[in-house]
């Protein structure tokens, strides 16, 4: 008999079905045992009676989170919220769960670090919660929708290599790996290969995949491995063309998420998915610093923002404009990647941007420098003579159109969408400086 998902049982009242699911809760009332079953589609109550000795004997051995295979009749049951239940006729245990469980699956949320560490150590159990199950549904939809939007706009999907011969940006934060008799690096970004795609005549490309940062950042917003959604488009006139593309992509994505999961997100996470109605505001770094100073927020860095500043400027912009999103522009070129194009009118400024959402930077983007002589000069300004990047520079020696792009950290996007307190909660299995799957043992 084929499996029937729990959500489909309402269409099978009075019929015999096969349900394969997890034991969510058990209530043993002596001569009757109520077993609430759970699968990805929902929950249903099943019943084992004392009169059926074989079924009842097996039911008494069940533990929470055990996996079972049940054949039974779907019967009307007015005392049950959904109006029906499954009377068990045959019961098989596919996998008996060890008891007790290492964590409480539906435990109330807490920002206690020790509690989060324990949950992450048993992430495969933690992901069974209602919140995390929905989070993974939304994560899947996000990736599908972002890719679908780019596909509809005619962009080509590439899969940039994750093992590369030279550091993507700054050698200080890359993972070095042994590559046969030599060495290589885990890619910080598919940036160079996105630009190769533009030079290849593809005109517009996108890439979704893992990137790696060897930075010892112990924060609620950093991972050593995360999933980046990257876009690069050719024949642009300005970095603002890139901003427009990203804005429209994000609005489209949020509309799709709200349509499918908006009510569930509101019910389970208490978050209203807001769809931007107007263009995202644009503010320069200098203007942002002025606003922060007026608000009494101390700044320690002229060309960048601390987490406290990001949160504060996000609140200020939302209060002034009503927008949760805004683009930050006019960063000092010296603080940006060397391949960002300089403003011809003011070469100290980069033609790029960061996109902020709810007080957190989720995107870095720019118009790229496509003229190889300028690229080499920019690299020299950073103390790099270009000898390790000859292959990259070659991409631009045989003609390359003006282009620009951006990268979204998808875990950060999901984190802000659901108002999660840590990026670790928005990741299937987070890797950090002190965690590779489970928490790393501290060296004595």
C-alpha positions in Angstrom: 0.0 0.0 0.0 1.3 3.5 -0.9 2.0 6.0 1.8 -0.6 8.7 2.5 0.7 12.0 3.9 -1.0 13.3 7.0 -2.4 16.4 5.2 -4.2 14.1 2.8 -6.0 12.1 5.4 -9.1 14.4 5.4 -9.8 13.1 1.9 -9.7 9.4 3.1 -12.2 9.3 5.9 -13.8 5.8 6.1 -10.8 4.3 4.2 -7.8 2.3 5.1 -4.5 4.1 4.8 -0.8 3.6 5.3 0.9 6.4 7.4 4.7 6.6 7.8 5.6 9.2 10.3 7.4 10.2 13.5 5.9 9.7 17.0 5.3 13.3 18.2 3.5 12.6 21.6 2.2 9.5 23.4 -0.6 9.3 26.0 -1.0 5.9 27.6 -4.4 5.8 29.3 -4.3 2.1 30.4 -6.5 0.3 27.9 -6.0 2.8 25.1 -2.9 4.5 23.8 -3.1 7.8 21.9 -0.2 8.3 19.5 0.1 11.7 17.8 2.0 11.2 14.5 4.0 13.9 12.6 5.3 14.2 9.1 6.3 17.2 7.0 2.7 17.9 6.1 1.1 17.9 9.6 0.0 16.0 12.6 -2.7 13.4 13.3 -3.9 11.4 16.3 -3.8 7.6 16.0 -5.2 5.1 18.5 -4.1 1.7 19.7 -6.7 -0.4 21.7 -6.0 -3.0 24.3 -8.2 -5.4 22.4 -5.6 -5.8 19.7 -2.8 -7.4 21.7 -0.1 -7.4 19.0 -0.6 -3.7 18.2 -1.0 -2.7 21.8 2.2 -4.5 22.8 4.2 -2.7 20.2 2.6 0.6 21.0 3.7 0.3 24.7 7.3 0.2 23.6 7.2 3.4 21.6 9.3 6.4 22.5 9.1 10.0 21.4 10.6 10.6 17.9 10.5 7.0 16.9 9.7 6.3 13.3 6.7 4.1 12.6 4.8 2.5 9.7 1.1 2.3 10.4 -1.9 0.8 8.6 -5.3 1.8 9.9 -8.7 3.3 9.2 -9.4 7.0 9.1 -12.4 7.6 11.3 -14.4 10.7 12.2 -13.6 11.9 15.7 -15.5 15.0 16.8 -13.4 15.3 20.0 -10.2 15.8 17.9 -9.6 19.3 16.5 -9.2 18.1 12.9 -12.3 16.0 13.2 -10.7 12.6 12.5 -8.2 10.1 13.7 -6.5 6.9 12.6 -7.5 3.6 14.2 -4.3 1.4 14.1 -4.7 -2.1 12.6 -1.0 -2.8 12.0 2.0 -1.1 13.6 5.7 -1.5 12.7 8.6 0.4 14.3 11.0 1.4 11.6 13.4 3.1 14.1 13.1 3.2 17.9 14.4 6.5 19.2 16.7 6.6 22.2 15.2 8.1 25.3 15.4 10.6 26.7 16.0 13.1 23.8 19.2 15.2 24.2 17.1 18.4 23.8 13.5 19.5 24.1 12.4 19.9 20.5 9.7 22.6 21.0 11.4 24.4 23.8 10.6 28.1 24.2 13.2 30.3 22.5 16.0 31.7 24.6 19.1 33.7 23.6 21.2 31.8 26.1 24.4 30.9 24.3 24.8 27.6 26.2 21.3 26.5 25.2 21.9 27.4 21.6 25.2 25.5 21.6 23.5 22.4 22.9 20.7 22.6 20.3 23.3 23.1 17.5 25.2 20.0 18.8 22.1 18.1 18.1 21.0 20.0 15.0 19.3 17.0 13.3 17.0 16.8 16.3 16.6 20.6 16.7 15.5 20.9 13.0 12.4 18.8 13.8 10.8 21.7 15.6 7.8 23.6 14.0 9.9 26.8 13.7 12.9 25.1 12.2 10.8 23.0 9.8 9.1 26.2 8.5 12.5 27.9 8.4 13.8 25.2 6.1 10.7 25.5 3.9 11.3 29.2 3.5 15.0 28.8 2.9 14.2 26.4 0.0 11.7 28.8 -1.4 14.1 31.7 -1.2 16.8 29.9 -3.2 14.2 28.8 -5.8 12.7 32.2 -6.1 16.0 34.1 -6.4 17.3 31.7 -9.1 13.9 31.8 -10.9 13.9 35.6 -11.0 17.4 35.7 -12.6 16.4 33.0 -15.0 13.3 35.0 -16.1 15.5 38.0 -16.7 17.7 36.0 -19.0 20.8 35.6 -16.8 22.9 32.4 -17.1 23.6 30.2 -14.1 27.2 29.3 -13.5 28.9 27.1 -10.9 32.1 28.9 -10.1 34.9 26.6 -8.7 35.2 26.6 -4.9 38.9 25.6 -5.0 41.0 28.3 -6.6 44.6 28.9 -7.3 44.8 32.4 -5.8 43.1 34.1 -2.9 39.8 35.8 -4.1 40.3 39.1 -2.3 42.7 39.5 0.6 44.9 36.5 1.4 44.5 37.2 5.1 41.1 35.6 5.4 41.3 32.5 3.2 41.5 28.8 4.0 44.6 27.3 2.4 44.2 23.6 1.3 46.7 21.0 0.0 46.2 20.5 -3.7 48.2 17.4 -4.8 51.8 18.6 -4.5 50.9 22.3 -4.3 48.5 24.5 -2.5 45.1 26.1 -3.3 42.5 28.1 -1.5 38.8 27.8 -0.7 37.0 30.6 -2.5 35.9 33.6 -0.5 33.6 34.5 -3.4 32.8 33.6 -7.0 33.6 37.2 -7.9 36.4 36.6 -10.3 34.6 33.9 -12.1 31.4 35.9 -12.4 33.4 38.6 -14.1 34.9 35.9 -16.4 31.3 35.0 -17.3 30.7 38.6 -18.4 34.0 38.5 -20.4 32.7 35.3 -21.9 29.9 37.1 -23.6 27.2 35.6 -21.3 26.1 39.3 -20.5 24.5 38.4 -17.2 25.2 35.5 -14.8 24.3 34.3 -11.3 25.7 31.7 -8.9 24.4 30.2 -5.7 26.8 28.2 -3.6 29.1 28.0 -0.6 31.9 30.5 0.1 34.5 30.5 2.9 35.9 33.1 5.2 38.8 32.2 7.5 37.9 35.0 9.9 37.8 34.5 13.7 34.5 36.4 14.1 32.5 35.3 17.0 29.3 37.2 16.3 25.6 36.6 15.7 26.1 37.5 12.0 29.3 35.7 10.8 29.9 32.1 9.6 33.1 30.6 8.2 31.0 28.9 5.5 27.8 30.4 4.1 25.7 30.3 1.0 26.1 33.3 -1.2 23.7 34.3 -4.0 25.8 36.3 -6.6 24.7 38.3 -9.6 26.7 40.0 -12.3 25.2 42.0 -15.2 26.9 43.5 -18.2 26.4 46.6 -20.3 25.4 48.8 -17.4 25.7 52.6 -17.3 26.0 52.9 -13.5 26.1 50.9 -10.3 22.6 52.2 -9.8 21.5 49.8 -12.6 22.7 47.0 -10.3 20.8 48.5 -7.3 17.6 48.6 -9.4 18.0 45.0 -10.4 18.6 43.8 -6.8 15.7 45.9 -5.5 13.2 44.4 -8.0 14.5 40.9 -7.3 14.1 41.3 -3.5 10.6 42.8 -3.8 9.6 39.9 -6.1 11.1 37.4 -3.7 9.3 38.8 -0.7 6.0 38.8 -2.6 6.4 35.1 -3.3 7.4 34.3 0.3 4.5 36.2 1.7 2.0 34.6 -0.7 3.0 31.1 0.3 4.1 31.4 3.9 3.1 34.9 5.1 0.4 33.6 7.4 2.5 30.9 8.9 5.4 33.2 9.4 3.1 35.6 11.3 1.6 32.7 13.4 4.9 30.9 14.2 7.5 33.7 14.2 5.3 36.6 15.0 6.7 38.5 12.0 4.8 40.5 9.3 6.5 40.2 5.9 6.4 43.7 4.6 6.5 44.3 0.9 8.4 47.6 0.0 6.1 49.9 -2.0 8.7 52.5 -3.1 12.3 52.6 -4.2 14.8 51.8 -1.5 16.3 55.0 -0.1 19.9 55.8 -0.9 22.2 57.5 1.6 25.9 58.2 1.4 28.4 57.2 4.1 29.0 60.8 5.0 25.2 61.5 5.4 24.8 58.4 7.6 27.7 59.5 9.8 26.1 62.9 10.3 22.7 61.3 11.2 24.4 59.0 13.7 26.3 61.9 15.3 23.1 63.9 15.7 21.6 60.8 17.4 24.5 60.6 19.8 25.8 57.3 18.3 29.6 57.2 18.6 31.5 56.3 15.4 35.0 54.7 15.6 35.6 54.3 11.8 35.1 57.0 9.1 34.6 54.6 6.2 32.8 51.7 7.9 30.0 50.9 10.4 30.0 49.0 13.7 27.0 46.6 14.4 25.7 49.3 16.8 25.9 51.9 14.1 24.2 49.7 11.5 21.3 49.0 13.9 21.0 52.7 14.7 21.1 54.0 11.2 18.6 51.3 10.1 16.1 52.6 12.8 16.8 56.2 11.8 16.2 55.6 8.0 13.0 53.6 8.8 11.7 56.3 11.0 12.4 59.0 8.3 11.3 57.0 5.2 9.2 54.1 6.4 11.6 51.7 4.6 13.2 48.7 6.2 15.7 48.7 3.3 18.3 51.3 2.2 21.4 51.5 0.0 24.6 52.9 1.5 26.8 54.5 -1.1 30.1 56.5 -1.5 32.4 54.3 0.5 36.1 55.2 0.4 37.7 53.2 -2.4 40.6 52.3 -0.1 38.1 50.4 2.0 36.5 48.4 -0.8 37.8 45.6 -3.1 40.4 46.8 -5.6 38.1 45.7 -8.5 35.5 48.3 -7.6 35.4 51.2 -10.1 36.5 54.6 -8.8 34.3 57.6 -9.3 35.9 59.7 -12.0 34.8 62.9 -10.4 36.2 61.8 -7.0 38.6 58.9 -7.3 38.7 58.5 -3.5 35.1 57.1 -3.7 34.1 53.7 -4.9 31.1 53.3 -7.3 29.5 50.7 -5.1 27.0 50.1 -2.3 25.9 48.0 0.6 22.2 47.1 1.0 20.9 47.2 4.6 17.8 45.5 5.9 16.5 46.0 9.4 19.8 47.3 10.6 22.1 44.7 9.0 24.2 44.7 5.9 23.0 41.9 3.7 24.6 42.8 0.4 27.8 44.3 -1.0 27.7 45.4 -4.7 29.5 47.7 -7.1 30.2 48.7 -10.7 33.4 46.7 -11.5 36.5 48.1 -13.2 36.6 46.4 -16.6 39.6 48.2 -18.0 42.7 46.1 -17.3 45.2 48.9 -16.9 43.0 50.5 -14.2 42.6 47.1 -12.5 46.3 46.6 -12.4 46.8 50.1 -11.0 44.1 49.5 -8.3 45.9 46.3 -7.3 49.2 48.1 -7.0 47.7 50.7 -4.7 46.8 47.8 -2.4 50.4 46.6 -2.4 49.8 43.8 -4.9 52.0 43.8 -8.0 49.5 41.6 -9.7 51.9 38.6 -10.2 49.4 36.3 -8.4 46.5 37.5 -10.4 47.7 37.3 -14.0 44.9 34.8 -14.9 42.3 37.2 -13.5 43.7 40.2 -15.4 43.7 38.1 -18.6 39.8 38.0 -18.5 39.8 41.7 -19.4 42.5 41.7 -22.1 40.3 40.6 -25.0 37.4 42.9 -24.5 34.9 43.1 -21.6 31.7 45.2 -21.3 31.1 47.5 -18.4 29.5 45.5 -15.7 28.6 45.3 -12.0 27.0 43.0 -9.5 26.3 42.1 -5.9 26.3 39.2 -3.5 23.6 38.3 -0.9 24.4 36.3 2.1 21.3 34.0 2.1 21.5 33.1 5.7 21.6 36.8 6.7 18.6 37.4 4.4 16.7 34.5 6.1 17.8 35.7 9.6 16.3 39.2 9.0 13.2 37.9 7.3 12.3 35.8 10.3 13.8 38.2 12.9 16.1 35.5 14.3 18.6 36.5 16.9 21.6 34.7 15.4 22.7 33.6 11.9 23.4 30.2 13.4 19.7 29.7 13.7 19.2 30.4 10.0 21.7 27.8 8.9 21.2 24.1 8.2 24.4 23.2 10.0 26.6 26.2 10.9 30.3 26.3 10.7 32.1 28.9 12.8 35.6 29.4 14.2 34.7 27.1 17.1 32.2 24.8 15.4 32.5 22.2 12.6 29.1 20.5 12.9 29.5 20.1 16.7 31.3 22.5 18.9 35.1 22.0 18.7 36.8 20.9 21.9 38.8 23.8 23.4 42.6 23.3 23.5 43.9 23.2 27.1 
